[in-house]
Amino acid sequence: MNWDQIKSQWLQAKGEIKAKWGKLSDDDLKMIEGQRDKLVGKIQEKYGIAKEEAEKQVNEFQSKM
């Protein structure tokens, strides 16, 4: 699934994102609003990981959707 599809189905994707990255709050997900770069940034911030690692995790998530 490409990111445009995930963005268009954001309400459904939020549940799966929350299950994978439990440190993201509902407010975080509301702020992200399907924007991939914001998701990467929030994962980076909440988990204290490098941008490359956050990108890798989002890529893996996207490929499994």
Summary of the structure (lengths in Angstrom):
residues: 65
radius of gyration: 10.6
end to end distance: 5.9
largest distance: 28.2
contacts: 159
relative contact order: 0.18
helix: 77%
strand: 0%
